């Protein structure tokens, strides 16, 4: 099969991949993989995810998958590689992506830890990423012949951090255990005085083996695990999982349930933005901001409990729909909450903008330039705050967003919302703008839910039954969470089982950006910069 250089022609060679967004799947050999990756690197493509599969029980091959966000669609490359025989001296290998897409580097390291396949690169980073001495070097948990229930003694070994040498340079180690409820991650700073010269992160401490756990669940149970991959993104991940399963089974979600999913997703976005703006103020010594935004977030969470049945919506999105419709008084309750929330956000925005101490701490701190953001494949909120316009709700709109954009154009800031400065202040301003945008969107969603077209008995259904999925079907769900895109690639097994499920959080792409954003800043500003990104440990570690 010939792979053409032109993106439009290349896309025509693939087959449709079941997904909630337009998605194409292209199976390629080694040369085609290399040529296609090279072509994509010179286009506007952004690497979305990289994962692998052990299919030796079917055709004797491993498979490598990579997904890219293109301007109008998603492209998934599939590359079969021979296992070389179980007794082979060398591991199965594939052409690496990191030379063209730097954000692939850690994904390649994780893929080796889990599946034992090696990325072919001249300067390959051979350090483990997820293993942390928790299982032997010759064991790969995602291989079909690995014992998923075997336990092994943890073997602690020094991690070879990259060192910086020079007069006056010393290292500061932070973590992996942090104060409060922060998840574990190790940060190694090289500094001169208080000026940071380099940061190297070591993550993977919250690796939970979820890919293997998915294989022990049925397809109708998997959404519950997806919702718990990163607790602050429960709606986004559970919707992505359900979208993948519904696409494979060609089950349309009822229109009312689709609107309710979007309402829940925007509530999740607002709750996290409220918490983040307050926490950033607190890290800058402005405790008043923290208390006020904590109050506003608490009001929203109580509204969640009233209308959705839970403060945090772990089990609201289900395959085929949602757990329950809104109660009878939800419309007026939510409109009052939105009114008060908007007034509070606008008042606090004015205070943040006028506070001299906040301006001094936030402006020009932790700056991530647009050029670096684009080169490193930034996604989601950190990308938008550096001037990179990317938001799946606008770029790859799925139901109901595909029909809501026009209704917002005269009422709310146009999306995607961007800011050119790329500093902590910019990331705060994007959050403020998105909060106001979310409030207007939620009002529109409530209007749609309450419209006569969805008020009849036949239109009030919020749950559709899913037929049994055919085995060995691959489907994808892609949702714009509050941090950025979350993706679930689901392959069905026999008798309703999950053959494999790969979940991806945009924190994979954005954690390395923190290492650029801190350069030239002082050590006391690191918590502030880190909080302005607020990336997921759990979602990244898997």
DOMI-588112 format. One record per residue (C-alpha): residue number from 1; residue in three letters; x, y, z. Coordinates in Angstrom, 3 decimals, decimal comma. Layout:
N
     i    aa         xx         yy         zz
   NUM   ALA          X          Y          Z
...
//
This chain:
542
     i    aa         xx         yy         zz
     1   UNK      0,000      0,000      0,000
     2   UNK      1,345      3,392     -0,968
     3   UNK      1,368      6,197      1,554
     4   UNK      1,029      9,602     -0,032
     5   UNK      2,754     12,716      1,246
     6   UNK     -0,258     14,985      1,029
     7   UNK     -2,252     14,820      4,231
     8   UNK     -5,615     14,768      2,453
     9   UNK     -4,571     11,849      0,240
    10   UNK     -2,985     10,040      3,167
    11   UNK     -6,224     10,238      5,077
    12   UNK     -8,134      8,701      2,181
    13   UNK     -6,097      5,512      2,449
    14   UNK     -7,369      4,664      5,925
    15   UNK    -10,602      3,155      7,137
    16   UNK    -13,031      4,876      9,470
    17   UNK    -12,364      4,142     13,135
    18   UNK    -15,483      4,118     15,353
    19   UNK    -15,295      7,264     17,452
    20   UNK    -17,321     10,237     18,662
    21   UNK    -15,124     12,450     16,437
    22   UNK    -14,063     11,950     12,833
    23   UNK    -11,293      9,393     13,015
    24   UNK     -9,316      7,389     10,455
    25   UNK     -7,211      4,262     10,986
    26   UNK     -4,251      3,421      8,783
    27   UNK     -2,313      0,136      9,007
    28   UNK      1,292      0,639      7,855
    29   UNK      4,555     -1,241      7,575
    30   UNK      7,877      0,070      8,853
    31   UNK      8,712      2,329      5,909
    32   UNK      5,199      3,683      5,709
    33   UNK      5,272      4,387      9,455
    34   UNK      8,482      6,371      9,093
    35   UNK      7,289      8,291      6,055
    36   UNK      3,919      9,098      7,585
    37   UNK      5,411     10,227     10,898
    38   UNK      7,848     12,474      9,057
    39   UNK      5,020     13,964      7,005
    40   UNK      2,910     14,583     10,087
    41   UNK      5,802     16,286     11,892
    42   UNK      5,959     18,952      9,187
    43   UNK      2,222     19,587      9,300
    44   UNK     -0,117     20,934     11,953
    45   UNK     -0,503     17,486     13,549
    46   UNK     -0,216     17,139     17,335
    47   UNK      0,629     13,770     18,859
    48   UNK     -2,263     12,614     21,005
    49   UNK     -1,105      9,230     22,326
    50   UNK      1,165      6,228     21,807
    51   UNK      0,346      2,712     23,000
    52   UNK      0,897     -0,930     22,160
    53   UNK     -0,750     -4,340     22,244
    54   UNK      0,253     -7,979     22,456
    55   UNK     -1,613     -9,807     19,664
    56   UNK      0,614    -12,873     19,520
    57   UNK     -2,358    -15,032     20,455
    58   UNK     -4,069    -13,934     17,222
    59   UNK     -1,377    -13,456     14,573
    60   UNK      2,018    -13,670     16,301
    61   UNK      2,568     -9,904     16,353
    62   UNK      2,833     -6,989     18,682
    63   UNK      1,130     -3,805     17,524
    64   UNK      2,088     -0,201     18,021
    65   UNK     -0,576      2,492     17,786
    66   UNK     -0,155      6,256     17,613
    67   UNK     -2,903      8,874     17,382
    68   UNK     -2,565     12,419     16,074
    69   UNK     -4,888     15,382     16,202
    70   UNK     -5,189     16,883     12,725
    71   UNK     -7,001     20,142     11,903
    72   UNK    -10,209     18,373     10,862
    73   UNK     -9,911     14,805     12,142
    74   UNK     -7,899     12,268     14,123
    75   UNK     -5,462      9,832     12,507
    76   UNK     -4,507      6,537     14,144
    77   UNK     -1,497      4,663     12,772
    78   UNK     -1,284      0,933     13,421
    79   UNK      2,067     -0,804     12,938
    80   UNK      2,381     -4,614     13,410
    81   UNK      5,813     -5,816     14,501
    82   UNK      7,023     -9,409     14,747
    83   UNK      7,928    -10,622     18,218
    84   UNK     11,217    -12,079     16,990
    85   UNK     10,519    -15,313     18,827
    86   UNK     10,138    -15,688     22,575
    87   UNK     13,773    -16,631     22,921
    88   UNK     15,104    -13,786     20,784
    89   UNK     18,104    -11,946     22,172
    90   UNK     16,731     -8,571     21,102
    91   UNK     13,367     -7,068     22,023
    92   UNK     10,726     -6,286     19,390
    93   UNK     11,313     -2,779     18,082
    94   UNK      9,636     -0,023     16,115
    95   UNK     10,817      3,339     14,717
    96   UNK     10,714      5,876     17,531
    97   UNK      8,695      9,087     17,401
    98   UNK     10,603     11,348     19,788
    99   UNK     12,888     12,810     17,103
   100   UNK      9,822     14,231     15,393
   101   UNK      7,456     14,535     18,379
   102   UNK      9,377     15,179     21,640
   103   UNK      6,308     14,485     23,767
   104   UNK      6,572     10,818     22,743
   105   UNK      9,758     10,270     24,757
   106   UNK      8,121      9,337     28,056
   107   UNK      5,364      7,389     26,324
   108   UNK      8,047      5,270     24,640
   109   UNK      9,740      4,605     27,971
   110   UNK      6,423      3,585     29,535
   111   UNK      5,626      1,358     26,550
   112   UNK      8,912     -0,472     27,069
   113   UNK      8,227     -0,936     30,791
   114   UNK      4,771     -2,383     30,141
   115   UNK      5,112     -4,284     26,868
   116   UNK      8,843     -4,828     26,328
   117   UNK      8,962     -3,170     22,887
   118   UNK     11,811     -0,794     22,121
   119   UNK     11,781      2,509     20,261
   120   UNK     14,628      2,674     17,731
   121   UNK     16,405      5,998     18,233
   122   UNK     20,003      7,200     18,142
   123   UNK     19,759      8,804     21,600
   124   UNK     17,231      6,593     23,334
   125   UNK     16,507      7,215     26,996
   126   UNK     16,748      3,697     28,442
   127   UNK     15,754      4,614     31,984
   128   UNK     12,532      3,059     33,204
   129   UNK      9,515      5,279     33,668
   130   UNK      6,736      3,319     35,384
   131   UNK      8,529      0,275     36,783
   132   UNK     10,064      1,812     39,957
   133   UNK     11,515     -1,562     40,893
   134   UNK      8,019     -2,964     41,422
   135   UNK      8,463     -5,910     39,055
   136   UNK     11,482     -7,651     37,487
   137   UNK     13,276     -6,189     34,487
   138   UNK     12,389     -9,189     32,326
   139   UNK      8,651     -9,037     33,112
   140   UNK      6,269     -6,966     30,994
   141   UNK      2,798     -6,720     32,567
   142   UNK      0,831     -6,119     29,359
   143   UNK      2,107     -9,222     27,611
   144   UNK     -0,455    -11,991     27,321
   145   UNK      1,778    -14,500     29,106
   146   UNK      2,434    -12,246     32,146
   147   UNK      0,835    -13,207     35,441
   148   UNK     -1,205    -10,158     36,401
   149   UNK     -1,777    -11,345     39,965
   150   UNK      1,810    -12,223     40,875
   151   UNK      3,424     -9,954     43,467
   152   UNK      7,123     -9,138     43,568
   153   UNK      9,374     -7,551     46,182
   154   UNK     10,106     -3,906     45,451
   155   UNK     13,759     -3,428     44,476
   156   UNK     14,919      0,080     45,284
   157   UNK     17,693      1,492     43,116
   158   UNK     19,072      4,972     42,597
   159   UNK     17,560      6,786     39,618
   160   UNK     20,209      8,323     37,326
   161   UNK     19,057     11,935     37,211
   162   UNK     20,838     14,160     34,712
   163   UNK     23,237     16,424     36,630
   164   UNK     24,312     20,002     35,971
   165   UNK     27,871     20,960     36,888
   166   UNK     29,524     24,321     37,392
   167   UNK     30,608     26,819     40,022
   168   UNK     27,914     27,372     42,620
   169   UNK     25,509     24,804     41,147
   170   UNK     23,772     22,529     43,599
   171   UNK     20,746     20,269     43,595
   172   UNK     17,485     20,460     45,521
   173   UNK     15,378     17,313     45,768
   174   UNK     11,639     17,733     46,346
   175   UNK      9,358     14,738     46,890
   176   UNK      8,194     12,204     46,048
   177   UNK      6,246     12,627     49,300
   178   UNK      4,667     16,091     49,563
   179   UNK      2,759     17,931     52,255
   180   UNK     -1,027     17,687     52,439
   181   UNK     -2,943     15,612     49,892
   182   UNK     -0,648     16,175     46,913
   183   UNK      0,085     13,012     44,962
   184   UNK      3,678     11,727     44,811
   185   UNK      6,173     13,001     42,290
   186   UNK      9,895     13,729     42,526
   187   UNK     11,344     17,040     41,310
   188   UNK     15,115     17,452     41,063
   189   UNK     16,247     21,082     40,686
   190   UNK     19,673     22,300     39,638
   191   UNK     20,083     25,834     40,976
   192   UNK     22,535     28,660     41,449
   193   UNK     21,472     30,540     44,537
   194   UNK     17,699     30,706     44,127
   195   UNK     17,707     30,712     40,324
   196   UNK     16,543     27,477     38,730
   197   UNK     18,775     26,209     35,900
   198   UNK     17,101     22,876     35,295
   199   UNK     14,262     20,688     36,503
   200   UNK     13,956     16,961     35,956
   201   UNK     10,769     15,199     36,970
   202   UNK     10,368     11,592     37,970
   203   UNK      6,775     10,411     37,989
   204   UNK      5,162      6,983     37,896
   205   UNK      4,681      6,621     41,653
   206   UNK      0,903      6,361     41,243
   207   UNK      1,006      3,661     38,574
   208   UNK     -1,945      1,378     39,322
   209   UNK     -1,915     -1,134     36,484
   210   UNK     -5,265      0,055     35,143
   211   UNK     -4,700     -1,323     31,625
   212   UNK     -4,488     -4,825     33,069
   213   UNK     -7,394     -4,160     35,428
   214   UNK     -9,625     -3,165     32,501
   215   UNK     -9,131     -6,653     31,066
   216   UNK    -10,739     -8,141     34,189
   217   UNK    -13,950     -6,122     33,725
   218   UNK    -16,856     -6,427     31,339
   219   UNK    -17,492     -3,759     28,745
   220   UNK    -20,491     -2,506     30,718
   221   UNK    -18,361     -2,132     33,878
   222   UNK    -15,344     -0,356     32,431
   223   UNK    -16,776      3,159     32,727
   224   UNK    -16,511      2,960     36,542
   225   UNK    -12,764      2,367     36,384
   226   UNK    -12,353      5,039     33,699
   227   UNK    -14,046      7,572     35,965
   228   UNK    -11,465      6,883     38,671
   229   UNK     -8,301      7,189     36,571
   230   UNK     -7,977     10,835     37,606
   231   UNK    -10,661     11,788     40,081
   232   UNK    -10,927     15,444     39,071
   233   UNK    -11,670     14,368     35,470
   234   UNK    -14,248     11,674     36,211
   235   UNK    -16,848     12,921     33,720
   236   UNK    -14,308     13,394     30,928
   237   UNK    -12,795      9,904     31,266
   238   UNK    -16,082      8,079     31,769
   239   UNK    -17,594      9,881     28,778
   240   UNK    -14,554      9,008     26,653
   241   UNK    -14,906      5,343     27,627
   242   UNK    -18,647      5,315     26,924
   243   UNK    -18,139      7,131     23,615
   244   UNK    -15,688      4,430     22,524
   245   UNK    -18,070      1,611     23,484
   246   UNK    -21,088      3,319     21,934
   247   UNK    -19,151      3,890     18,720
   248   UNK    -18,155      0,223     18,496
   249   UNK    -21,740     -0,913     19,078
   250   UNK    -23,192      1,893     16,876
   251   UNK    -25,470      2,911     19,744
   252   UNK    -26,614      6,539     19,619
   253   UNK    -26,849      8,188     23,014
   254   UNK    -30,312      9,758     23,593
   255   UNK    -30,332     13,487     22,849
   256   UNK    -31,363     14,400     26,372
   257   UNK    -28,602     12,271     27,891
   258   UNK    -26,028     13,871     25,585
   259   UNK    -27,007     17,328     26,834
   260   UNK    -26,833     16,127     30,443
   261   UNK    -23,355     14,713     29,854
   262   UNK    -22,203     18,078     28,525
   263   UNK    -23,748     19,876     31,505
   264   UNK    -21,904     17,546     33,887
   265   UNK    -18,654     18,021     31,964
   266   UNK    -18,902     21,813     32,151
   267   UNK    -19,660     21,611     35,887
   268   UNK    -16,481     19,546     36,260
   269   UNK    -14,544     22,177     34,313
   270   UNK    -15,899     25,022     36,437
   271   UNK    -15,247     23,266     39,751
   272   UNK    -11,597     22,686     38,869
   273   UNK    -11,058     26,206     37,532
   274   UNK    -12,549     27,684     40,701
   275   UNK    -10,298     25,548     42,870
   276   UNK     -7,211     26,346     40,813
   277   UNK     -7,642     30,132     40,776
   278   UNK     -8,062     30,122     44,543
   279   UNK     -5,053     27,841     45,079
   280   UNK     -2,862     29,980     42,815
   281   UNK     -3,845     33,023     44,861
   282   UNK     -2,965     31,134     48,029
   283   UNK      0,473     30,165     46,671
   284   UNK      1,043     33,849     45,951
   285   UNK      0,229     34,738     49,573
   286   UNK     -3,347     35,912     48,903
   287   UNK     -5,355     33,788     51,325
   288   UNK     -8,513     35,854     50,769
   289   UNK     -8,674     34,602     47,169
   290   UNK     -8,328     31,027     48,352
   291   UNK    -11,194     31,297     50,832
   292   UNK    -13,524     33,057     48,387
   293   UNK    -12,953     30,600     45,547
   294   UNK    -13,265     27,693     47,967
   295   UNK    -16,693     29,076     48,902
   296   UNK    -17,718     29,414     45,246
   297   UNK    -16,524     25,889     44,471
   298   UNK    -18,409     24,534     47,477
   299   UNK    -21,620     26,190     46,240
   300   UNK    -21,178     24,460     42,877
   301   UNK    -20,454     21,073     44,447
   302   UNK    -23,561     21,357     46,594
   303   UNK    -25,524     22,123     43,438
   304   UNK    -24,037     18,962     41,910
   305   UNK    -25,320     16,990     44,881
   306   UNK    -28,763     18,510     44,471
   307   UNK    -29,230     17,997     40,728
   308   UNK    -26,879     15,128     39,791
   309   UNK    -26,971     13,161     43,025
   310   UNK    -23,269     13,476     43,934
   311   UNK    -20,714     16,199     44,588
   312   UNK    -18,131     14,529     42,341
   313   UNK    -19,683     12,752     39,370
   314   UNK    -17,856      9,416     39,395
   315   UNK    -20,805      7,305     38,260
   316   UNK    -23,044      9,723     36,406
   317   UNK    -22,030      8,900     32,826
   318   UNK    -22,968      5,327     31,882
   319   UNK    -22,782      3,332     28,644
   320   UNK    -25,781      4,471     26,622
   321   UNK    -26,554      7,599     28,630
   322   UNK    -26,507      8,923     32,188
   323   UNK    -27,572      7,588     35,574
   324   UNK    -30,593      9,876     36,035
   325   UNK    -32,454     12,854     34,656
   326   UNK    -32,447     16,212     36,433
   327   UNK    -35,009     16,599     39,222
   328   UNK    -38,024     18,812     38,626
   329   UNK    -36,644     21,933     40,325
   330   UNK    -33,136     21,665     38,819
   331   UNK    -33,640     24,369     36,185
   332   UNK    -34,407     27,176     38,629
   333   UNK    -31,859     25,873     41,158
   334   UNK    -29,032     25,926     38,634
   335   UNK    -29,939     29,306     37,162
   336   UNK    -29,714     30,813     40,646
   337   UNK    -26,371     29,087     41,244
   338   UNK    -25,021     30,358     37,907
   339   UNK    -26,183     33,918     38,665
   340   UNK    -24,449     33,966     42,039
   341   UNK    -21,380     32,231     40,689
   342   UNK    -21,014     34,718     37,827
   343   UNK    -21,295     37,661     40,215
   344   UNK    -18,678     36,139     42,500
   345   UNK    -16,265     35,352     39,656
   346   UNK    -16,533     38,858     38,195
   347   UNK    -15,965     40,443     41,602
   348   UNK    -12,917     38,277     42,299
   349   UNK    -11,533     38,881     38,825
   350   UNK    -11,545     42,611     39,507
   351   UNK     -9,792     42,061     42,848
   352   UNK     -7,146     39,780     41,286
   353   UNK     -6,529     42,338     38,549
   354   UNK     -6,100     45,262     40,942
   355   UNK     -4,011     43,520     43,630
   356   UNK     -0,440     44,773     43,292
   357   UNK      1,055     41,821     45,130
   358   UNK     -0,658     39,304     42,857
   359   UNK      0,392     41,172     39,724
   360   UNK      3,981     41,143     40,919
   361   UNK      3,953     37,388     41,614
   362   UNK      1,955     36,206     38,566
   363   UNK      3,129     38,322     35,651
   364   UNK      6,273     37,116     33,836
   365   UNK      6,471     34,117     36,188
   366   UNK      6,718     30,628     34,714
   367   UNK      6,520     31,812     31,130
   368   UNK      6,055     29,181     28,426
   369   UNK      6,528     30,720     24,986
   370   UNK      4,305     29,747     22,084
   371   UNK      7,215     28,352     20,048
   372   UNK      8,232     25,907     22,789
   373   UNK      4,597     25,005     23,445
   374   UNK      4,088     24,100     19,788
   375   UNK      7,411     22,240     19,483
   376   UNK      6,697     20,177     22,586
   377   UNK      3,136     19,344     21,555
   378   UNK      1,316     21,216     24,317
   379   UNK     -2,375     20,441     24,684
   380   UNK     -5,330     21,883     26,540
   381   UNK     -5,268     24,830     28,910
   382   UNK     -1,455     25,297     29,117
   383   UNK     -1,323     25,418     25,316
   384   UNK     -4,152     27,951     25,057
   385   UNK     -2,498     30,171     27,685
   386   UNK      0,595     30,232     25,435
   387   UNK     -1,357     31,331     22,380
   388   UNK     -1,952     27,890     20,832
   389   UNK     -5,603     27,622     19,826
   390   UNK     -6,667     24,046     20,554
   391   UNK     -9,949     22,901     22,061
   392   UNK    -11,700     19,741     20,900
   393   UNK    -15,089     21,326     21,543
   394   UNK    -14,320     23,779     18,744
   395   UNK    -11,806     21,853     16,595
   396   UNK    -13,503     18,424     16,607
   397   UNK    -16,980     19,111     18,028
   398   UNK    -19,058     16,086     18,951
   399   UNK    -22,695     16,012     20,056
   400   UNK    -24,000     18,229     21,548
   401   UNK    -21,152     20,708     21,015
   402   UNK    -21,489     20,466     17,237
   403   UNK    -24,832     22,286     17,498
   404   UNK    -24,119     24,628     20,394
   405   UNK    -21,237     26,733     19,077
   406   UNK    -23,399     29,100     17,055
   407   UNK    -25,726     29,708     19,965
   408   UNK    -22,811     30,952     22,046
   409   UNK    -21,149     33,188     19,498
   410   UNK    -23,017     36,353     20,556
   411   UNK    -23,269     35,563     24,256
   412   UNK    -19,860     34,408     25,426
   413   UNK    -16,173     34,772     24,528
   414   UNK    -15,357     32,903     21,347
   415   UNK    -13,564     29,643     21,845
   416   UNK    -10,997     28,416     21,981
   417   UNK     -9,964     31,078     24,485
   418   UNK     -6,267     31,899     24,211
   419   UNK     -3,782     34,275     25,792
   420   UNK     -0,440     35,244     24,224
   421   UNK      1,711     35,704     27,323
   422   UNK      2,163     32,102     28,511
   423   UNK      2,889     33,039     32,145
   424   UNK      1,065     32,227     35,378
   425   UNK     -1,080     35,328     34,934
   426   UNK     -2,123     34,129     31,477
   427   UNK     -3,106     30,718     32,808
   428   UNK     -5,213     32,460     35,450
   429   UNK     -6,883     34,710     32,876
   430   UNK     -7,733     31,771     30,617
   431   UNK     -9,392     30,097     33,602
   432   UNK    -11,417     33,237     34,339
   433   UNK    -12,536     33,513     30,702
   434   UNK    -13,419     29,831     30,511
   435   UNK    -15,451     30,067     33,714
   436   UNK    -17,621     32,802     32,193
   437   UNK    -17,852     30,853     28,950
   438   UNK    -18,896     27,708     30,823
   439   UNK    -21,623     29,586     32,675
   440   UNK    -23,132     30,801     29,418
   441   UNK    -22,830     27,352     27,890
   442   UNK    -24,569     25,792     30,890
   443   UNK    -27,453     28,226     30,519
   444   UNK    -27,805     27,259     26,863
   445   UNK    -27,695     23,569     27,795
   446   UNK    -30,463     24,095     30,344
   447   UNK    -32,564     25,820     27,681
   448   UNK    -32,055     22,863     25,347
   449   UNK    -32,885     20,329     28,051
   450   UNK    -36,074     22,240     28,909
   451   UNK    -37,145     22,791     25,287
   452   UNK    -40,504     21,373     24,134
   453   UNK    -38,649     19,104     21,691
   454   UNK    -37,218     17,148     24,650
   455   UNK    -40,138     17,429     27,033
   456   UNK    -42,401     14,657     25,741
   457   UNK    -42,416     11,180     27,301
   458   UNK    -40,645      9,677     24,286
   459   UNK    -37,888     12,308     24,414
   460   UNK    -37,161     12,107     28,133
   461   UNK    -35,137      8,906     27,904
   462   UNK    -31,642      9,222     29,355
   463   UNK    -30,454      5,654     28,801
   464   UNK    -30,145      3,442     25,713
   465   UNK    -29,492     -0,301     25,864
   466   UNK    -26,246     -1,389     24,227
   467   UNK    -26,174     -4,533     22,081
   468   UNK    -23,353     -7,021     22,496
   469   UNK    -20,209     -5,770     20,805
   470   UNK    -18,560     -7,894     18,167
   471   UNK    -15,119     -9,105     19,302
   472   UNK    -11,852     -7,525     18,169
   473   UNK    -13,421     -4,156     17,354
   474   UNK    -11,369     -1,053     18,182
   475   UNK    -13,170      2,155     19,098
   476   UNK    -12,023      5,532     20,361
   477   UNK    -13,550      8,126     22,649
   478   UNK    -12,084     11,636     22,711
   479   UNK    -13,335     14,327     25,104
   480   UNK    -12,003     17,792     25,969
   481   UNK    -11,573     17,644     29,720
   482   UNK    -10,773     20,691     31,811
   483   UNK     -7,011     20,106     31,494
   484   UNK     -7,144     19,115     27,845
   485   UNK     -8,033     16,078     25,717
   486   UNK     -8,610     12,718     27,362
   487   UNK     -8,679      9,651     25,141
   488   UNK     -9,826      6,065     25,564
   489   UNK     -9,008      3,396     22,956
   490   UNK    -11,134      0,331     23,650
   491   UNK    -10,838     -3,071     21,966
   492   UNK    -13,621     -5,532     22,575
   493   UNK    -13,105     -9,160     23,500
   494   UNK    -15,452    -12,114     23,320
   495   UNK    -18,630    -12,469     25,400
   496   UNK    -18,699     -8,818     26,479
   497   UNK    -15,137     -8,763     27,806
   498   UNK    -12,557     -6,013     27,337
   499   UNK     -9,608     -7,251     25,325
   500   UNK     -7,638     -4,089     26,083
   501   UNK     -8,262     -0,487     27,017
   502   UNK     -5,760      2,344     26,755
   503   UNK     -6,591      5,602     28,539
   504   UNK     -4,564      8,761     27,978
   505   UNK     -4,516     12,080     29,819
   506   UNK     -3,049     15,223     28,240
   507   UNK     -0,777     15,566     31,283
   508   UNK      1,572     13,178     29,418
   509   UNK      2,262     16,000     26,955
   510   UNK      2,182     18,844     29,449
   511   UNK      4,389     17,634     32,327
   512   UNK      7,593     18,199     30,287
   513   UNK      6,460     21,793     29,649
   514   UNK      6,902     22,532     33,342
   515   UNK     10,626     21,883     32,927
   516   UNK     10,771     24,758     30,412
   517   UNK      8,433     27,096     32,281
   518   UNK     10,590     27,167     35,440
   519   UNK     13,842     28,173     33,674
   520   UNK     15,257     31,399     35,058
   521   UNK     12,680     31,603     37,840
   522   UNK     13,469     31,416     41,536
   523   UNK     12,880     28,321     43,652
   524   UNK     10,080     29,853     45,796
   525   UNK      8,038     30,389     42,618
   526   UNK      7,983     26,699     41,702
   527   UNK      4,822     25,854     43,715
   528   UNK      3,064     28,768     42,035
   529   UNK      4,154     27,721     38,539
   530   UNK      3,353     24,075     39,196
   531   UNK     -0,128     24,940     40,470
   532   UNK     -0,828     27,117     37,433
   533   UNK     -0,417     23,988     35,273
   534   UNK     -2,074     21,674     37,855
   535   UNK     -1,317     18,498     35,936
   536   UNK     -2,472     15,035     36,905
   537   UNK     -0,103     12,552     38,524
   538   UNK     -2,623      9,722     38,591
   539   UNK     -3,900     10,289     35,053
   540   UNK     -0,369     10,379     33,701
   541   UNK      0,889      7,329     35,559
   542   UNK     -1,967      5,014     34,616
//
